[in-house]
Amino acid sequence: MAAKKAPTKVRGVYEREQGSGIWWIRYEVEGKPKREKVGRRSDAIALYQKRKADVRIGIKLPDNLRQSSQCRGTRARGNPVVQGSRQAGPLHIYASSRGSLACTRRA
């Protein structure tokens, strides 16, 4: 019986615990390392290629970005405005210069 062949290595795609079946990707954006947990190896390879293409183009936000229910700025100021409230105007969420999410209320 032939021994199980190890999968070929792909740059930026790795399995933290050997044999776990959970694959991760590692890439850099503006010199800062980024890591994401993906799942299947084939999905990890595809996502790694997409992220690298996005870095080359200059896109900063991933498709599946998680958003909080409130803006960081409104919580910091102690403003009890809840997202979706029409009293203070619509909420505008955008990417800040640091690549994170920021938000403002427009009147």
DRENSEMAR-94926 format. One record per atom (N, C-alpha, C): y, x, z; residue number from 1; atom name. Coordinates in nm, 3 decimals. Each point is the difference from the previous one (the first is absolute). Example, Ala and Ser with C-alpha at 12.3 -4.5 7.8 and 13.67 -1.06 7.14 Angstrom:
BEGIN
+---------+---------+---------+-----+------+
:      yy :      xx :      zz :  nr : atom :
+---------+---------+---------+-----+------+
:  -0.569 :   1.319 :   0.780 :   1 :    N :
:   0.119 :  -0.089 :   0.000 :   1 :   CA :
:   0.120 :   0.090 :   0.000 :   1 :    C :
:   0.105 :  -0.035 :  -0.072 :   2 :    N :
:   0.119 :   0.082 :   0.006 :   2 :   CA :
:   0.109 :  -0.077 :   0.073 :   2 :    C :
+---------+---------+---------+-----+------+
This chain:
BEGIN
+---------+---------+---------+-----+------+
:      yy :      xx :      zz :  nr : atom :
+---------+---------+---------+-----+------+
:  -0.117 :   0.084 :   0.000 :   1 :    N :
:   0.117 :  -0.084 :   0.000 :   1 :   CA :
:   0.124 :   0.089 :   0.000 :   1 :    C :
:   0.097 :  -0.031 :  -0.084 :   2 :    N :
:   0.121 :   0.080 :  -0.012 :   2 :   CA :
:   0.096 :  -0.028 :   0.116 :   2 :    C :
:   0.069 :   0.102 :   0.040 :   3 :    N :
:   0.098 :  -0.015 :   0.108 :   3 :   CA :
:   0.122 :  -0.077 :  -0.052 :   3 :    C :
:   0.067 :  -0.071 :   0.090 :   4 :    N :
:   0.117 :  -0.078 :  -0.038 :   4 :   CA :
:   0.113 :   0.094 :  -0.041 :   4 :    C :
:   0.057 :  -0.025 :  -0.116 :   5 :    N :
:   0.104 :   0.085 :  -0.055 :   5 :   CA :
:   0.135 :  -0.033 :   0.065 :   5 :    C :
:   0.072 :   0.100 :   0.044 :   6 :    N :
:   0.132 :  -0.020 :   0.060 :   6 :   CA :
:   0.098 :  -0.041 :  -0.109 :   6 :    C :
:   0.092 :  -0.095 :   0.030 :   7 :    N :
:   0.097 :  -0.041 :  -0.102 :   7 :   CA :
:   0.095 :   0.115 :  -0.033 :   7 :    C :
:   0.046 :   0.004 :  -0.125 :   8 :    N :
:   0.092 :   0.105 :  -0.040 :   8 :   CA :
:   0.131 :  -0.016 :   0.076 :   8 :    C :
:   0.060 :   0.111 :   0.035 :   9 :    N :
:   0.123 :  -0.004 :   0.077 :   9 :   CA :
:   0.118 :  -0.040 :  -0.088 :   9 :    C :
:   0.088 :  -0.082 :   0.057 :  10 :    N :
:   0.121 :  -0.043 :  -0.069 :  10 :   CA :
:   0.116 :   0.039 :   0.090 :  10 :    C :
:   0.098 :   0.068 :  -0.056 :  11 :    N :
:   0.114 :   0.045 :   0.078 :  11 :   CA :
:   0.072 :  -0.119 :   0.064 :  11 :    C :
:   0.029 :   0.009 :   0.130 :  12 :    N :
:   0.074 :  -0.103 :   0.071 :  12 :   CA :
:  -0.083 :  -0.114 :   0.052 :  12 :    C :
:  -0.130 :  -0.001 :  -0.026 :  13 :    N :
:  -0.089 :  -0.107 :   0.045 :  13 :   CA :
:  -0.105 :   0.062 :   0.091 :  13 :    C :
:  -0.013 :  -0.053 :   0.121 :  14 :    N :
:  -0.096 :   0.057 :   0.094 :  14 :   CA :
:  -0.056 :  -0.107 :   0.094 :  14 :    C :
:  -0.111 :   0.034 :   0.061 :  15 :    N :
:  -0.067 :  -0.087 :   0.097 :  15 :   CA :
:   0.012 :   0.067 :   0.136 :  15 :    C :
:   0.069 :  -0.061 :   0.094 :  16 :    N :
:   0.023 :   0.065 :   0.130 :  16 :   CA :
:  -0.132 :   0.028 :   0.072 :  16 :    C :
:  -0.083 :  -0.099 :   0.012 :  17 :    N :
:  -0.132 :   0.018 :   0.060 :  17 :   CA :
:  -0.103 :  -0.007 :  -0.111 :  17 :    C :
:  -0.073 :   0.107 :  -0.017 :  18 :    N :
:  -0.098 :   0.006 :  -0.108 :  18 :   CA :
:  -0.101 :  -0.114 :   0.014 :  18 :    C :
:  -0.022 :  -0.072 :  -0.108 :  19 :    N :
:  -0.098 :  -0.108 :  -0.001 :  19 :   CA :
:   0.051 :  -0.133 :   0.052 :  19 :    C :
:   0.127 :  -0.008 :   0.039 :  20 :    N :
:   0.054 :  -0.126 :   0.055 :  20 :   CA :
:   0.028 :  -0.104 :  -0.109 :  20 :    C :
:   0.026 :   0.045 :  -0.122 :  21 :    N :
:   0.032 :  -0.093 :  -0.108 :  21 :   CA :
:   0.147 :  -0.040 :  -0.002 :  21 :    C :
:   0.080 :   0.052 :   0.092 :  22 :    N :
:   0.143 :  -0.028 :   0.004 :  22 :   CA :
:   0.073 :   0.121 :  -0.058 :  22 :    C :
:   0.072 :  -0.021 :  -0.109 :  23 :    N :
:   0.068 :   0.109 :  -0.069 :  23 :   CA :
:   0.150 :  -0.009 :   0.021 :  23 :    C :
:   0.064 :   0.115 :   0.004 :  24 :    N :
:   0.143 :   0.014 :   0.023 :  24 :   CA :
:   0.061 :   0.074 :  -0.118 :  24 :    C :
:   0.131 :  -0.018 :  -0.019 :  25 :    N :
:   0.071 :   0.080 :  -0.100 :  25 :   CA :
:   0.111 :   0.077 :   0.070 :  25 :    C :
:   0.033 :   0.115 :  -0.056 :  26 :    N :
:   0.108 :   0.084 :   0.052 :  26 :   CA :
:   0.084 :   0.045 :  -0.117 :  26 :    C :
:   0.132 :  -0.021 :   0.011 :  27 :    N :
:   0.093 :   0.043 :  -0.104 :  27 :   CA :
:   0.132 :   0.034 :   0.067 :  27 :    C :
:   0.093 :   0.060 :  -0.074 :  28 :    N :
:   0.129 :   0.037 :   0.056 :  28 :   CA :
:   0.111 :  -0.070 :  -0.075 :  28 :    C :
:   0.101 :  -0.044 :   0.076 :  29 :    N :
:   0.120 :  -0.060 :  -0.057 :  29 :   CA :
:   0.117 :   0.081 :   0.054 :  29 :    C :
:   0.073 :   0.065 :  -0.090 :  30 :    N :
:   0.114 :   0.083 :   0.037 :  30 :   CA :
:  -0.037 :   0.103 :   0.106 :  30 :    C :
:  -0.118 :   0.059 :  -0.012 :  31 :    N :
:  -0.045 :   0.104 :   0.091 :  31 :   CA :
:  -0.062 :  -0.049 :   0.130 :  31 :    C :
:  -0.001 :  -0.131 :   0.023 :  32 :    N :
:  -0.057 :  -0.054 :   0.123 :  32 :   CA :
:  -0.139 :  -0.057 :  -0.029 :  32 :    C :
:  -0.101 :   0.040 :   0.078 :  33 :    N :
:  -0.136 :  -0.051 :  -0.025 :  33 :   CA :
:  -0.014 :  -0.147 :   0.038 :  33 :    C :
:  -0.068 :  -0.076 :  -0.083 :  34 :    N :
:  -0.028 :  -0.141 :   0.024 :  34 :   CA :
:  -0.151 :  -0.018 :  -0.006 :  34 :    C :
:  -0.054 :  -0.085 :   0.087 :  35 :    N :
:  -0.143 :  -0.030 :   0.000 :  35 :   CA :
:  -0.017 :  -0.150 :   0.005 :  35 :    C :
:  -0.101 :  -0.050 :  -0.072 :  36 :    N :
:  -0.030 :  -0.143 :   0.002 :  36 :   CA :
:  -0.150 :  -0.020 :   0.007 :  36 :    C :
:  -0.041 :  -0.095 :   0.081 :  37 :    N :
:  -0.141 :  -0.039 :   0.009 :  37 :   CA :
:  -0.024 :  -0.102 :  -0.111 :  37 :    C :
:  -0.105 :   0.021 :  -0.079 :  38 :    N :
:  -0.022 :  -0.086 :  -0.117 :  38 :   CA :
:  -0.128 :  -0.080 :   0.013 :  38 :    C :
:  -0.113 :   0.063 :   0.018 :  39 :    N :
:  -0.127 :  -0.072 :   0.004 :  39 :   CA :
:  -0.099 :   0.066 :  -0.094 :  39 :    C :
:  -0.032 :  -0.066 :  -0.112 :  40 :    N :
:  -0.098 :   0.055 :  -0.094 :  40 :   CA :
:   0.056 :   0.122 :  -0.072 :  40 :    C :
:  -0.089 :   0.089 :  -0.040 :  41 :    N :
:   0.040 :   0.123 :  -0.068 :  41 :   CA :
:   0.068 :  -0.030 :  -0.133 :  41 :    C :
:  -0.054 :  -0.093 :  -0.076 :  42 :    N :
:   0.059 :  -0.032 :  -0.131 :  42 :   CA :
:   0.141 :  -0.057 :   0.016 :  42 :    C :
:   0.021 :  -0.082 :   0.104 :  43 :    N :
:   0.134 :  -0.053 :   0.027 :  43 :   CA :
:   0.094 :   0.111 :   0.042 :  43 :    C :
:  -0.050 :   0.095 :   0.078 :  44 :    N :
:   0.082 :   0.111 :   0.047 :  44 :   CA :
:   0.046 :   0.087 :  -0.117 :  44 :    C :
:  -0.089 :   0.025 :  -0.095 :  45 :    N :
:   0.036 :   0.081 :  -0.117 :  45 :   CA :
:   0.107 :  -0.072 :  -0.081 :  45 :    C :
:  -0.018 :  -0.129 :  -0.022 :  46 :    N :
:   0.097 :  -0.078 :  -0.078 :  46 :   CA :
:   0.136 :  -0.005 :   0.070 :  46 :    C :
:   0.000 :  -0.022 :   0.132 :  47 :    N :
:   0.126 :  -0.009 :   0.075 :  47 :   CA :
:   0.070 :   0.135 :   0.004 :  47 :    C :
:  -0.077 :   0.109 :   0.013 :  48 :    N :
:   0.059 :   0.134 :   0.000 :  48 :   CA :
:   0.072 :   0.026 :  -0.132 :  48 :    C :
:  -0.063 :  -0.036 :  -0.110 :  49 :    N :
:   0.063 :   0.020 :  -0.131 :  49 :   CA :
:   0.126 :  -0.084 :  -0.014 :  49 :    C :
:  -0.003 :  -0.124 :   0.053 :  50 :    N :
:   0.117 :  -0.087 :  -0.004 :  50 :   CA :
:   0.114 :   0.057 :   0.084 :  50 :    C :
:  -0.032 :   0.047 :   0.121 :  51 :    N :
:   0.104 :   0.056 :   0.088 :  51 :   CA :
:   0.062 :   0.125 :  -0.061 :  51 :    C :
:  -0.081 :   0.086 :  -0.060 :  52 :    N :
:   0.052 :   0.121 :  -0.063 :  52 :   CA :
:   0.090 :  -0.036 :  -0.119 :  52 :    C :
:  -0.038 :  -0.102 :  -0.076 :  53 :    N :
:   0.085 :  -0.044 :  -0.112 :  53 :   CA :
:   0.132 :  -0.056 :   0.053 :  53 :    C :
:  -0.006 :  -0.077 :   0.111 :  54 :    N :
:   0.121 :  -0.055 :   0.060 :  54 :   CA :
:   0.092 :   0.111 :   0.050 :  54 :    C :
:  -0.056 :   0.106 :   0.055 :  55 :    N :
:   0.080 :   0.113 :   0.047 :  55 :   CA :
:   0.071 :   0.066 :  -0.118 :  55 :    C :
:  -0.070 :   0.015 :  -0.111 :  56 :    N :
:   0.060 :   0.062 :  -0.119 :  56 :   CA :
:   0.113 :  -0.086 :  -0.055 :  56 :    C :
:  -0.018 :  -0.133 :   0.001 :  57 :    N :
:   0.102 :  -0.091 :  -0.051 :  57 :   CA :
:   0.117 :  -0.010 :   0.097 :  57 :    C :
:  -0.028 :   0.008 :   0.129 :  58 :    N :
:   0.104 :  -0.010 :   0.102 :  58 :   CA :
:  -0.004 :  -0.128 :   0.079 :  58 :    C :
:  -0.108 :  -0.077 :  -0.012 :  59 :    N :
:  -0.015 :  -0.123 :   0.077 :  59 :   CA :
:  -0.036 :   0.038 :   0.142 :  59 :    C :
:   0.069 :  -0.059 :   0.100 :  60 :    N :
:  -0.023 :   0.040 :   0.138 :  60 :   CA :
:  -0.086 :  -0.097 :   0.079 :  60 :    C :
:  -0.005 :  -0.127 :  -0.035 :  61 :    N :
:  -0.071 :  -0.099 :   0.080 :  61 :   CA :
:  -0.133 :  -0.037 :  -0.062 :  61 :    C :
:  -0.108 :  -0.002 :   0.079 :  62 :    N :
:  -0.129 :  -0.044 :  -0.052 :  62 :   CA :
:  -0.005 :  -0.151 :  -0.019 :  62 :    C :
:  -0.095 :  -0.047 :  -0.083 :  63 :    N :
:  -0.014 :  -0.143 :  -0.028 :  63 :   CA :
:  -0.036 :  -0.080 :   0.125 :  63 :    C :
:  -0.082 :   0.054 :   0.087 :  64 :    N :
:  -0.050 :  -0.075 :   0.115 :  64 :   CA :
:   0.075 :   0.036 :   0.128 :  64 :    C :
:   0.130 :   0.017 :  -0.011 :  65 :    N :
:   0.081 :   0.040 :   0.116 :  65 :   CA :
:   0.001 :  -0.110 :   0.104 :  65 :    C :
:  -0.026 :   0.037 :   0.124 :  66 :    N :
:   0.000 :  -0.098 :   0.108 :  66 :   CA :
:   0.142 :  -0.018 :   0.050 :  66 :    C :
:   0.042 :  -0.125 :   0.019 :  67 :    N :
:   0.134 :  -0.028 :   0.047 :  67 :   CA :
:  -0.006 :  -0.071 :   0.133 :  67 :    C :
:   0.092 :   0.033 :   0.089 :  68 :    N :
:   0.005 :  -0.065 :   0.129 :  68 :   CA :
:   0.068 :  -0.136 :  -0.013 :  68 :    C :
:  -0.014 :  -0.083 :   0.101 :  69 :    N :
:   0.059 :  -0.133 :  -0.005 :  69 :   CA :
:   0.151 :   0.003 :   0.020 :  69 :    C :
:   0.052 :   0.106 :   0.060 :  70 :    N :
:   0.143 :   0.015 :   0.021 :  70 :   CA :
:   0.044 :   0.137 :  -0.048 :  70 :    C :
:   0.125 :   0.012 :  -0.033 :  71 :    N :
:   0.057 :   0.129 :  -0.038 :  71 :   CA :
:   0.012 :   0.090 :   0.122 :  71 :    C :
:  -0.010 :   0.127 :  -0.024 :  72 :    N :
:   0.018 :   0.096 :   0.108 :  72 :   CA :
:   0.143 :  -0.004 :   0.050 :  72 :    C :
:   0.097 :  -0.016 :  -0.089 :  73 :    N :
:   0.140 :   0.000 :   0.038 :  73 :   CA :
:   0.039 :  -0.118 :   0.087 :  73 :    C :
:  -0.054 :  -0.119 :  -0.027 :  74 :    N :
:   0.037 :  -0.116 :   0.080 :  74 :   CA :
:  -0.059 :   0.009 :   0.139 :  74 :    C :
:  -0.118 :   0.059 :   0.014 :  75 :    N :
:  -0.058 :   0.017 :   0.133 :  75 :   CA :
:   0.077 :   0.104 :   0.080 :  75 :    C :
:   0.046 :   0.106 :  -0.067 :  76 :    N :
:   0.070 :   0.107 :   0.070 :  76 :   CA :
:   0.133 :  -0.049 :   0.056 :  76 :    C :
:   0.067 :  -0.090 :  -0.072 :  77 :    N :
:   0.129 :  -0.051 :   0.047 :  77 :   CA :
:  -0.016 :  -0.113 :   0.099 :  77 :    C :
:  -0.123 :  -0.044 :   0.025 :  78 :    N :
:  -0.022 :  -0.109 :   0.095 :  78 :   CA :
:   0.034 :  -0.135 :  -0.059 :  78 :    C :
:   0.011 :  -0.008 :  -0.130 :  79 :    N :
:   0.034 :  -0.125 :  -0.067 :  79 :   CA :
:  -0.126 :  -0.088 :  -0.006 :  79 :    C :
:   0.002 :  -0.119 :   0.057 :  80 :    N :
:  -0.120 :  -0.084 :   0.002 :  80 :   CA :
:  -0.025 :  -0.076 :  -0.129 :  80 :    C :
:   0.055 :   0.046 :  -0.113 :  81 :    N :
:  -0.018 :  -0.070 :  -0.127 :  81 :   CA :
:  -0.142 :   0.023 :  -0.049 :  81 :    C :
:  -0.070 :  -0.105 :  -0.032 :  82 :    N :
:  -0.137 :   0.008 :  -0.048 :  82 :   CA :
:   0.001 :  -0.007 :  -0.152 :  82 :    C :
:  -0.088 :   0.077 :  -0.064 :  83 :    N :
:  -0.006 :   0.000 :  -0.145 :  83 :   CA :
:  -0.026 :  -0.142 :  -0.049 :  83 :    C :
:   0.070 :  -0.040 :  -0.104 :  84 :    N :
:  -0.015 :  -0.134 :  -0.053 :  84 :   CA :
:   0.108 :  -0.094 :   0.050 :  84 :    C :
:   0.073 :   0.040 :   0.103 :  85 :    N :
:   0.110 :  -0.081 :   0.051 :  85 :   CA :
:   0.115 :   0.003 :  -0.101 :  85 :    C :
:   0.059 :  -0.112 :  -0.030 :  86 :    N :
:   0.107 :  -0.008 :  -0.099 :  86 :   CA :
:   0.139 :   0.010 :   0.065 :  86 :    C :
:   0.007 :   0.010 :   0.131 :  87 :    N :
:   0.128 :   0.002 :   0.068 :  87 :   CA :
:   0.082 :   0.124 :  -0.034 :  87 :    C :
:  -0.062 :   0.114 :  -0.008 :  88 :    N :
:   0.072 :   0.124 :  -0.023 :  88 :   CA :
:  -0.006 :   0.043 :  -0.146 :  88 :    C :
:  -0.053 :  -0.080 :  -0.089 :  89 :    N :
:  -0.012 :   0.035 :  -0.141 :  89 :   CA :
:  -0.139 :   0.055 :  -0.031 :  89 :    C :
:  -0.031 :   0.015 :  -0.127 :  90 :    N :
:  -0.134 :   0.048 :  -0.038 :  90 :   CA :
:  -0.020 :   0.147 :   0.038 :  90 :    C :
:  -0.124 :   0.033 :   0.026 :  91 :    N :
:  -0.037 :   0.135 :   0.038 :  91 :   CA :
:  -0.025 :   0.082 :  -0.126 :  91 :    C :
:   0.062 :   0.117 :  -0.007 :  92 :    N :
:  -0.018 :   0.089 :  -0.114 :  92 :   CA :
:  -0.075 :   0.124 :   0.048 :  92 :    C :
:  -0.123 :   0.020 :  -0.049 :  93 :    N :
:  -0.082 :   0.115 :   0.038 :  93 :   CA :
:   0.004 :   0.098 :  -0.117 :  93 :    C :
:   0.026 :   0.129 :   0.031 :  94 :    N :
:   0.008 :   0.101 :  -0.103 :  94 :   CA :
:  -0.053 :   0.133 :   0.055 :  94 :    C :
:  -0.021 :   0.094 :  -0.091 :  95 :    N :
:  -0.048 :   0.132 :   0.040 :  95 :   CA :
:   0.120 :   0.086 :   0.038 :  95 :    C :
:  -0.005 :   0.059 :   0.118 :  96 :    N :
:   0.110 :   0.085 :   0.044 :  96 :   CA :
:  -0.012 :   0.137 :  -0.067 :  96 :    C :
:   0.098 :   0.085 :   0.023 :  97 :    N :
:   0.000 :   0.133 :  -0.061 :  97 :   CA :
:  -0.115 :   0.086 :   0.053 :  97 :    C :
:  -0.055 :  -0.033 :   0.118 :  98 :    N :
:  -0.111 :   0.076 :   0.057 :  98 :   CA :
:  -0.135 :  -0.051 :  -0.050 :  98 :    C :
:  -0.001 :  -0.104 :  -0.082 :  99 :    N :
:  -0.126 :  -0.054 :  -0.051 :  99 :   CA :
:  -0.060 :  -0.110 :   0.084 :  99 :    C :
:   0.061 :  -0.032 :   0.113 : 100 :    N :
:  -0.050 :  -0.109 :   0.083 : 100 :   CA :
:   0.074 :  -0.129 :  -0.033 : 100 :    C :
:  -0.043 :  -0.110 :   0.058 : 101 :    N :
:   0.066 :  -0.127 :  -0.026 : 101 :   CA :
:   0.120 :  -0.017 :   0.091 : 101 :    C :
:   0.102 :  -0.061 :  -0.054 : 102 :    N :
:   0.118 :  -0.036 :   0.078 : 102 :   CA :
:   0.037 :  -0.142 :  -0.042 : 102 :    C :
:   0.086 :  -0.066 :   0.077 : 103 :    N :
:   0.037 :  -0.136 :  -0.036 : 103 :   CA :
:   0.142 :  -0.031 :   0.046 : 103 :    C :
:   0.059 :  -0.095 :  -0.068 : 104 :    N :
:   0.134 :  -0.049 :   0.036 : 104 :   CA :
:   0.002 :  -0.150 :  -0.023 : 104 :    C :
:   0.092 :  -0.066 :   0.063 : 105 :    N :
:   0.023 :  -0.143 :  -0.024 : 105 :   CA :
:   0.120 :  -0.013 :  -0.091 : 105 :    C :
:  -0.014 :  -0.080 :  -0.104 : 106 :    N :
:   0.111 :  -0.025 :  -0.090 : 106 :   CA :
:   0.057 :  -0.138 :   0.029 : 106 :    C :
:   0.132 :  -0.007 :   0.008 : 107 :    N :
:   0.066 :  -0.127 :   0.030 : 107 :   CA :
:   0.012 :  -0.087 :  -0.123 : 107 :    C :
+---------+---------+---------+-----+------+
